[in-house]
Amino acid sequence: MKTSRSTGLPACFSLLLALIGMTHADVPKKAPLSRYQGLWLNSPFTSKPPPPEAGPVNNPLDDYALLGVSSIGEKGETRVTLINKKTPDERITVDSGATVKGFKIVKVNHKQGNPLGTVVEMMSGSQKGTVSFDEKLLTIAAPKAPPQAQVPPQPGAQPQPPPQPGQPIPRQPRPRVVPPPVPQPAAQAQPVQQNQRPQRRGN
């Protein structure tokens, strides 16, 4: 009987320590809401998609080319004429120090010996760019020669063959017009005088 009592005391002592530890243990606390805040803020179902990347800004000067550059005034001011590449009928003339439809001259860079190599630096609002000559647009902008009046062929004249490329056009002689003769009035017959005496012959 002594043996059973000695073995039961340590077991009771251990159980007592366990109960004391449970009474002094901290009560579990509720997790704060901020711990799960990222789940509903960064949810793929509620978050907005990122904004699209901004593409390159279109410069209005890219749609224009130089049509002419000339000096005006005594102070060496410059006049620039622009032509729209998409609608060649649209022309814009800008003088130094002036702003026309948002375009303003910044600097004119002349190329010595090559007028078509001139490059003009300009501003369009807050954007800066350059304009230069375009030979294709210069051909379109060139005024067309007025059509020559065709002279109707003269009766009996032989048609001229079309001129060959590279050969000078022969000058056509002017037709000579001879006026018809004016009819003269018929001569009136002189009346014969019956009382006229015959001339005497000499003996």
DRENVOSE-150223 format. One record per residue: x, y, z negated of N, C-alpha, C, CB in turn; residue number from 1; residue in three letters. Coordinates in steps of 0.05 Angstrom, whole numbers, always signed. Each point is the difference from the previous one (the first is absolute). Glycine has a CB too. Layout:
<dokes>
DOKE	X	Y	Z	X	Y	Z	X	Y	Z	X	Y	Z	NUM	ALA
...
</dokes>
This chain:
<dokes>
DOKE	+17	-24	+0	-17	+24	+0	+17	+25	+0	-36	-25	-24	1	MET
DOKE	+59	+25	+12	+18	+22	-1	+10	+7	+28	+14	-12	-46	2	LYS
DOKE	-11	-9	+62	+11	+5	+27	-20	+14	+17	+27	-41	-4	3	THR
DOKE	-53	+36	+2	-21	+13	+16	-3	+29	-8	-24	-44	+6	4	SER
DOKE	+28	+50	-32	-2	+28	-8	+23	+16	+10	-25	-15	-41	5	ARG
DOKE	+48	+4	+41	+24	+15	+9	-2	+6	+30	+27	-22	-36	6	SER
DOKE	-38	+5	+51	-2	+5	+29	-23	+18	+7	+20	-44	+8	7	THR
DOKE	-40	+46	-25	-23	+17	+6	+5	+30	-6	-29	-39	-10	8	GLY
DOKE	+47	+44	-8	+6	+28	-7	+13	+16	+24	+5	-14	-48	9	LEU
DOKE	+14	+3	+61	+11	+15	+23	-20	+5	+22	+44	-20	-10	10	PRO
DOKE	-62	+1	+14	-20	+4	+21	-19	+22	-8	+3	-48	+13	11	ALA
DOKE	-11	+49	-38	-18	+22	-9	+14	+27	+1	-24	-32	-29	12	CYS
DOKE	+50	+32	+22	+15	+25	+1	+2	+11	+29	+26	-15	-41	13	PHE
DOKE	-22	-3	+60	+2	+8	+28	-26	+11	+10	+35	-34	+8	14	SER
DOKE	-57	+21	-16	-26	+10	+8	-6	+27	-12	-16	-47	+5	15	LEU
DOKE	+25	+51	-29	-4	+26	-13	+15	+22	+14	-7	-23	-43	16	LEU
DOKE	+32	+17	+51	+15	+20	+15	-12	+7	+26	+41	-17	-22	17	LEU
DOKE	-52	-3	+35	-13	+5	+26	-24	+18	-3	+16	-45	+17	18	ALA
DOKE	-32	+41	-38	-23	+17	-4	+8	+28	-7	-26	-40	-16	19	LEU
DOKE	+47	+43	+1	+9	+27	-7	+10	+14	+25	+13	-15	-46	20	ILE
DOKE	+1	+0	+64	+10	+13	+24	-23	+9	+19	+41	-28	-4	21	GLY
DOKE	-62	+13	+4	-23	+7	+18	-14	+25	-11	-5	-48	+13	22	MET
DOKE	+4	+50	-39	-13	+24	-11	+16	+25	+5	-21	-28	-35	23	THR
DOKE	+47	+26	+36	+17	+24	+5	+5	+4	+30	+21	-7	-45	24	HIS
DOKE	-29	-10	+63	+6	+4	+29	-18	+22	+11	+12	-49	+5	25	ALA
DOKE	-2	+64	+15	-15	+22	+13	-23	-11	+16	+42	+27	+2	26	ASP
DOKE	-64	-12	-4	-23	-7	+16	+5	+8	+29	-31	+7	-39	27	VAL
DOKE	+25	-24	+60	+5	+6	+28	-16	+25	+8	+9	-48	+10	28	PRO
DOKE	+5	+67	+5	-12	+25	+8	-9	-2	+30	+28	+26	-34	29	LYS
DOKE	-48	-10	+41	-9	+1	+27	+19	+16	+17	-48	-3	-16	30	LYS
DOKE	+54	-7	+40	+19	+13	+18	-12	+27	+9	+19	-45	+15	31	ALA
DOKE	-3	+66	-12	-10	+26	+9	-9	-1	+29	+30	+23	-32	32	PRO
DOKE	-49	-5	+39	-10	+1	+28	+21	+8	+20	-45	+11	-18	33	LEU
DOKE	+64	+4	+9	+21	+9	+19	+16	-24	+11	+3	+44	-25	34	SER
DOKE	-4	-66	+10	+16	-23	+10	-12	-11	+26	+12	-11	-48	35	ARG
DOKE	-38	+13	+52	-12	-10	+24	-8	+23	+20	-17	-39	-27	36	TYR
DOKE	+26	+63	+21	-8	+22	+17	+10	-3	+29	+1	+29	-40	37	GLN
DOKE	+23	-40	+43	+11	-3	+26	-15	-20	+18	+43	+11	-19	38	GLY
DOKE	-59	-29	+6	-15	-20	+16	-22	+13	+15	+11	-35	-34	39	LEU
DOKE	-25	+54	+22	-23	+12	+15	+8	+25	+15	-30	-18	-34	40	TRP
DOKE	+53	+31	+26	+9	+23	+16	+15	-9	+25	+4	+26	-42	41	LEU
DOKE	+10	-47	+42	+16	-10	+23	-14	-24	+13	+42	+17	-22	42	ASN
DOKE	-67	-19	+19	-14	-23	+12	-2	+5	+31	-26	-9	-43	43	SER
DOKE	+31	-12	+59	-3	+4	+29	-28	+5	+9	+39	-30	+5	44	PRO
DOKE	-59	+25	-23	-28	+4	+8	-10	+28	-6	-7	-48	-8	45	PHE
DOKE	+20	+62	-11	-9	+27	-8	+20	+22	+7	-24	-22	-37	46	THR
DOKE	+49	+15	+42	+20	+21	+6	-3	+8	+30	+31	-18	-35	47	SER
DOKE	-26	+44	+40	-2	+10	+27	+25	-7	+16	-29	+38	-16	48	LYS
DOKE	+27	-42	+42	+23	-7	+16	+19	+25	+1	-26	-34	+27	49	PRO
DOKE	+51	+29	-23	+19	+23	+1	-6	+16	+25	+35	-26	-25	50	PRO
DOKE	-30	+52	+25	-4	+17	+23	+18	-8	+23	-15	+38	-30	51	PRO
DOKE	+6	-35	+55	+17	-7	+22	+24	+19	+2	-39	-18	+25	52	PRO
DOKE	+61	+7	-14	+24	+16	+2	-4	+22	+21	+28	-39	-13	53	GLU
DOKE	-19	+63	+7	-3	+22	+19	+18	-4	+24	-11	+31	-38	54	ALA
DOKE	-1	-30	+62	+15	-4	+24	+14	+26	+8	-32	-35	+15	55	GLY
DOKE	+46	+34	+7	+14	+25	+10	-20	+21	+7	+38	-28	+16	56	PRO
DOKE	-32	+53	-24	-18	+23	+6	+5	+8	+29	+1	+15	-49	57	VAL
DOKE	-23	-11	+63	+1	+8	+28	+7	+29	+2	-33	-35	+13	58	ASN
DOKE	+54	+42	+3	+8	+27	+4	-13	+11	+25	+44	-8	-23	59	ASN
DOKE	-60	+30	+21	-13	+10	+24	+19	+8	+22	-36	+16	-29	60	PRO
DOKE	+61	-9	+22	+19	+8	+21	+8	-23	+18	+17	+35	-32	61	LEU
DOKE	-22	-60	+23	+7	-22	+17	-18	-2	+25	+16	-24	-40	62	ASP
DOKE	-39	+38	+39	-19	-1	+23	+5	+22	+20	-33	-20	-31	63	ASP
DOKE	+54	+37	+27	+5	+22	+17	+28	-1	+12	-32	+28	-27	64	TYR
DOKE	+35	-15	+50	+26	+3	+14	+4	+29	+9	-1	-49	+15	65	ALA
DOKE	+26	+56	-9	+5	+27	+10	-9	+3	+28	+39	+3	-31	66	LEU
DOKE	-52	+20	+37	-7	+7	+27	+16	+24	+10	-46	-18	-8	67	LEU
DOKE	+55	+35	-11	+16	+23	+8	+11	+14	-25	-28	+6	+41	68	GLY
DOKE	+52	+6	-37	+13	+16	-21	+11	+25	+13	+13	-42	-27	69	VAL
DOKE	-21	+65	+17	+9	+25	+12	+5	+21	-22	-27	-10	+42	70	SER
DOKE	+44	+29	-35	+7	+22	-19	-19	+24	+6	+49	-16	-4	71	SER
DOKE	-59	+28	-17	-18	+22	+3	+9	+22	-19	-39	-30	+13	72	ILE
DOKE	+33	+55	-5	+6	+23	-18	+30	+6	+1	-38	-12	-29	73	GLY
DOKE	+44	+35	+16	+28	+9	-2	+15	-12	-23	-15	+42	+21	74	GLU
DOKE	+1	-55	-39	+14	-11	-24	+7	-29	+5	-25	+31	-29	75	LYS
DOKE	+23	-41	+53	+7	-28	+6	-19	-20	-11	+46	+14	-1	76	GLY
DOKE	-71	-7	-1	-21	-18	-9	-5	-22	+21	-21	+36	-28	77	GLU
DOKE	+10	-58	+19	-4	-23	+18	-29	-6	+1	+45	-18	-12	78	THR
DOKE	-54	+10	+36	-27	-10	+5	+2	-29	+9	-17	+47	+12	79	ARG
DOKE	+2	-64	-26	+0	-29	+6	-28	-8	+9	+38	-8	-34	80	VAL
DOKE	-39	-7	+55	-26	-10	+10	+1	-31	-3	-6	+39	+33	81	THR
DOKE	-14	-49	-47	-2	-29	-5	-22	-12	+18	+16	+6	-48	82	LEU
DOKE	-13	-31	+55	-20	-15	+15	-6	-26	-15	+15	+21	+44	83	ILE
DOKE	-41	-27	-45	-8	-25	-14	+5	-24	+18	-35	+26	-26	84	ASN
DOKE	+49	-46	+15	+6	-24	+15	-24	-16	+8	+44	-2	-24	85	LYS
DOKE	-65	+2	+7	-24	-16	+5	-19	+15	+18	+6	-23	-44	86	LYS
DOKE	-9	+49	+40	-17	+16	+17	+16	+23	+11	-41	-12	-28	87	THR
DOKE	+53	+8	+51	+18	+21	+11	-13	+27	+5	+26	-37	+21	88	PRO
DOKE	-52	+38	-20	-13	+26	+5	+1	+18	-25	-30	-23	+32	89	ASP
DOKE	+37	+11	-55	+2	+16	-25	+27	+13	-2	-33	-30	-23	90	GLU
DOKE	+34	+56	+22	+26	+15	-2	-1	+18	-24	+6	-1	+50	91	ARG
DOKE	+16	+4	-64	+3	+17	-23	+24	+17	+3	-23	-33	-30	92	ILE
DOKE	+20	+60	+28	+22	+19	+2	+6	+12	-27	-12	+10	+48	93	THR
DOKE	+37	-13	-57	+8	+10	-27	+24	+19	+3	-17	-43	-21	94	VAL
DOKE	+15	+66	+9	+22	+20	+0	+15	-1	-27	-26	+29	+32	95	ASP
DOKE	+50	-19	-31	+16	+0	-25	-13	+17	-21	+42	-5	+27	96	SER
DOKE	-43	-6	-52	-12	+14	-22	-30	-3	-2	+37	+31	+3	97	GLY
DOKE	-49	-44	+16	-30	-4	+0	-7	-29	-4	-5	+40	+31	98	ALA
DOKE	-19	-44	-41	-10	-27	-4	-26	-3	+16	+21	-3	-47	99	THR
DOKE	-21	-17	+65	-23	-4	+18	-9	-29	-4	+16	+34	+34	100	VAL
DOKE	-40	-38	-44	-12	-26	-4	+18	-17	-19	-23	+2	+45	101	LYS
DOKE	+36	+11	-64	+17	-14	-19	+28	-5	+9	-40	-21	-15	102	GLY
DOKE	+47	+29	+40	+27	-4	+11	+17	+26	-4	-18	-34	+34	103	PHE
DOKE	+43	+30	-42	+18	+22	-4	+28	-7	+9	-28	+16	-39	104	LYS
DOKE	+41	+3	+52	+28	-5	+10	+19	+3	-23	-12	+16	+46	105	ILE
DOKE	+30	-36	-49	+21	+2	-20	+27	+7	+13	-25	-34	-28	106	VAL
DOKE	+32	+20	+49	+26	+4	+13	-1	-11	+28	+24	-2	-44	107	LYS
DOKE	-10	+16	+62	+2	-9	+28	+29	-7	+6	-39	+30	+14	108	VAL
DOKE	+43	-55	-6	+27	-10	+6	+2	-3	+30	+3	-25	-44	109	ASN
DOKE	+12	+44	+57	+4	-1	+29	+24	-18	+6	-19	+46	+5	110	HIS
DOKE	+17	-61	+17	+22	-16	+10	+13	+13	+24	-23	-42	-17	111	LYS
DOKE	+48	+49	+14	+14	+16	+21	+1	-17	+26	+26	+25	-35	112	GLN
DOKE	-34	-12	+56	+1	-13	+26	-23	-19	+6	+48	+4	-4	113	GLY
DOKE	-66	-8	-15	-22	-18	+4	-25	+12	-14	+31	-41	+4	114	ASN
DOKE	-46	+58	+10	-23	+12	-13	-21	-21	-9	+7	+40	+28	115	PRO
DOKE	-9	-63	-14	-19	-20	-8	+9	-15	-26	-13	-5	+48	116	LEU
DOKE	+37	+10	-57	+10	-13	-24	-6	+17	-25	+35	-22	+27	117	GLY
DOKE	-50	+44	-24	-7	+17	-23	-18	-15	-19	+4	+41	+29	118	THR
DOKE	+2	-39	-55	-16	-12	-21	-8	+22	-20	+24	-45	+5	119	VAL
DOKE	-50	+45	-11	-11	+21	-18	-9	-14	-26	-15	+29	+39	120	VAL
DOKE	+26	-18	-62	-9	-10	-26	-25	+17	-8	+48	-14	-13	121	GLU
DOKE	-69	+0	+5	-25	+14	-7	-12	-12	-26	-8	+9	+49	122	MET
DOKE	-10	+6	-60	-15	-8	-23	-30	-3	+7	+34	+23	-31	123	MET
DOKE	-46	-44	+21	-29	-4	+3	-11	-3	-28	+4	-21	+46	124	SER
DOKE	-14	+42	-58	-8	-1	-28	+25	-3	-18	-45	-20	+13	125	GLY
DOKE	+46	-2	-28	+23	-6	-17	+19	-20	+12	-28	+10	-39	126	SER
DOKE	+22	-19	+64	+17	-20	+13	+18	+14	+21	-36	-35	-8	127	GLN
DOKE	+60	+25	+10	+20	+11	+18	+6	-21	+21	+19	+29	-36	128	LYS
DOKE	-14	-20	+61	+6	-18	+22	+13	+15	+23	-38	-30	-13	129	GLY
DOKE	+44	+16	+34	+12	+12	+24	-17	-6	+25	+46	-4	-22	130	THR
DOKE	-44	+22	+41	-13	-5	+26	+20	+5	+22	-46	+14	-19	131	VAL
DOKE	+44	-29	+41	+18	+3	+22	-15	-3	+26	+38	-18	-28	132	SER
DOKE	-24	+22	+50	-13	-3	+26	-4	-29	+8	+21	+43	+14	133	PHE
DOKE	-43	-47	+1	-6	-27	+10	-4	+4	+30	-22	-16	-43	134	ASP
DOKE	+40	+4	+60	-2	+4	+28	-26	-10	+12	+50	-4	+2	135	GLU
DOKE	-62	-17	-13	-25	-9	+11	-22	+20	-4	+14	-47	-10	136	LYS
DOKE	-14	+60	-13	-21	+20	-5	+6	+25	+16	-7	-18	-46	137	LEU
DOKE	+32	+24	+51	+6	+24	+17	-11	-4	+28	+41	+9	-27	138	LEU
DOKE	-40	-34	+37	-10	-6	+27	-30	+3	+0	+38	-31	+9	139	THR
DOKE	-51	+23	-30	-30	+2	-1	-8	+29	-3	-3	-45	-21	140	ILE
DOKE	+19	+61	+6	-8	+28	-4	+7	+18	+23	+7	-8	-48	141	ALA
DOKE	+9	-1	+67	+7	+17	+23	-24	+6	+17	+46	-20	+1	142	ALA
DOKE	-50	+46	+7	-24	+6	+16	+2	-12	+27	-6	+43	-25	143	PRO
DOKE	-17	-53	+35	-1	-12	+27	-2	+22	+21	-21	-41	-19	144	LYS
DOKE	+34	+36	+42	-1	+19	+22	-28	+0	+12	+49	-7	+9	145	ALA
DOKE	-58	+31	-1	-27	+1	+12	-1	-15	+26	-9	+44	-22	146	PRO
DOKE	-13	-57	+29	-1	-15	+25	+1	+19	+24	-26	-36	-22	147	PRO
DOKE	+41	+29	+42	+2	+16	+24	-24	-4	+18	+50	-3	-2	148	GLN
DOKE	-59	+25	+13	-23	-1	+18	+7	-14	+26	-19	+42	-21	149	ALA
DOKE	+4	-61	+29	+5	-15	+24	-13	+15	+24	+3	-44	-25	150	GLN
DOKE	+14	+49	+45	-9	+13	+24	-13	-21	+19	+36	+36	-4	151	VAL
DOKE	-60	-31	+12	-13	-20	+18	+16	-2	+26	-45	+10	-20	152	PRO
DOKE	+47	-34	+31	+16	-4	+25	-14	+14	+23	+18	-44	-17	153	PRO
DOKE	-1	+54	+35	-10	+13	+24	-9	-21	+20	+30	+40	-7	154	GLN
DOKE	-50	-34	+23	-8	-19	+20	+22	-7	+20	-47	+17	-4	155	PRO
DOKE	+52	-42	+8	+21	-8	+18	+27	-3	-12	-26	+21	+35	156	GLY
DOKE	+29	-12	-61	+27	-2	-12	+4	-28	-10	-2	+48	-14	157	ALA
DOKE	+28	-56	+16	+7	-27	-9	+5	+0	-30	+20	-10	+45	158	GLN
DOKE	-31	-10	-59	+5	-2	-30	+29	-4	-6	-46	-18	-6	159	PRO
DOKE	+56	+32	-14	+28	-3	-8	+3	-24	-19	+7	+50	+5	160	GLN
DOKE	+14	-66	-1	+4	-22	-19	+7	+10	-27	+15	-29	+38	161	PRO
DOKE	-21	+13	-59	+7	+9	-28	+31	+2	-3	-42	-21	-18	162	PRO
DOKE	+52	+41	+3	+29	+2	-4	+11	-23	-16	-5	+50	+3	163	PRO
DOKE	+29	-58	+4	+14	-21	-14	+13	+11	-25	+9	-23	+43	164	GLN
DOKE	-7	+7	-64	+12	+10	-25	+29	+8	+4	-31	-30	-26	165	PRO
DOKE	+38	+53	+15	+27	+10	+2	+6	+16	+25	+13	-39	-25	166	GLY
DOKE	-32	+41	+43	+4	+16	+24	-15	+26	-2	+6	-42	+28	167	GLN
DOKE	+6	+64	-17	-14	+26	-2	-26	-1	+17	+44	+23	-8	168	PRO
DOKE	-63	-9	-2	-26	+1	+15	+3	+19	+23	-26	-10	-43	169	ILE
DOKE	+22	+1	+68	+2	+18	+23	-22	+21	+0	+21	-37	+26	170	PRO
DOKE	-13	+61	-18	-19	+22	+2	-18	-4	+24	+32	+31	-24	171	ARG
DOKE	-57	-28	+19	-19	-3	+22	-3	+27	+14	-24	-37	-24	172	GLN
DOKE	+27	+37	+51	-3	+26	+15	-29	+9	-1	+39	-12	+30	173	PRO
DOKE	-41	+38	-32	-27	+11	+0	-12	-2	+28	+13	+31	-37	174	ARG
DOKE	-37	-40	+39	-13	-2	+26	-4	+28	+13	-23	-42	-14	175	PRO
DOKE	+30	+43	+39	-3	+25	+15	-28	+2	+11	+49	+1	+12	176	ARG
DOKE	-62	+20	-19	-28	+5	+8	+1	+21	+22	-19	-13	-46	177	VAL
DOKE	+10	+6	+70	-2	+19	+22	-29	+8	+4	+41	-21	+23	178	VAL
DOKE	-46	+46	-26	-28	+9	+3	-9	-4	+29	+5	+33	-38	179	PRO
DOKE	-30	-40	+42	-10	-3	+27	-2	+27	+14	-26	-41	-14	180	PRO
DOKE	+29	+41	+41	-2	+26	+15	-28	+12	-2	+36	-16	+31	181	PRO
DOKE	-36	+42	-33	-25	+14	-2	-12	+3	+28	+15	+25	-41	182	VAL
DOKE	-39	-34	+47	-11	+2	+27	-4	+29	+8	-23	-44	-6	183	PRO
DOKE	+33	+52	+30	-3	+27	+10	-27	+3	+13	+50	+3	+8	184	GLN
DOKE	-62	+21	-10	-27	+4	+14	+3	+0	+30	-15	+27	-40	185	PRO
DOKE	-4	-37	+54	+1	-2	+29	-1	+28	+12	-23	-44	-1	186	ALA
DOKE	+40	+48	+22	+2	+26	+13	-26	+6	+16	+50	-4	+3	187	ALA
DOKE	-60	+28	-7	-24	+8	+14	+6	+7	+29	-20	+16	-44	188	GLN
DOKE	+4	-27	+62	+5	+6	+29	-9	+29	+6	-8	-48	+12	189	ALA
DOKE	+26	+62	+3	-6	+27	+8	-21	+1	+22	+47	+14	-13	190	GLN
DOKE	-67	+2	+11	-20	+2	+21	+11	+12	+26	-36	+5	-35	191	PRO
DOKE	+29	-16	+57	+9	+10	+26	-16	+24	+9	+15	-47	+13	192	VAL
DOKE	-1	+69	-8	-14	+23	+9	-6	-2	+30	+22	+28	-36	193	GLN
DOKE	-47	-26	+42	-8	-3	+28	+5	+26	+16	-35	-33	-14	194	GLN
DOKE	+35	+55	+2	+4	+25	+14	+28	+7	+5	-41	+16	-21	195	ASN
DOKE	+60	-35	+14	+28	+6	+3	+7	-1	+30	+11	-20	-45	196	GLN
DOKE	+2	+41	+55	+7	+2	+28	+24	-16	+7	-19	+45	+0	197	ARG
DOKE	+19	-58	+23	+24	-15	+8	+23	+19	+5	-28	-36	+19	198	PRO
DOKE	+51	+27	-26	+24	+16	+4	+7	+0	+30	+17	-11	-46	199	GLN
DOKE	-8	+34	+55	+7	+3	+28	+29	-10	+5	-31	+39	+4	200	ARG
DOKE	+34	-52	+17	+26	-9	+7	+13	+21	+18	-14	-49	-3	201	ARG
DOKE	+38	+52	+0	+15	+19	+17	+2	-9	+28	+25	+14	-40	202	GLY
DOKE	-27	+6	+61	+2	-7	+27	+29	-7	+7	-38	+29	+11	203	ASN
</dokes>
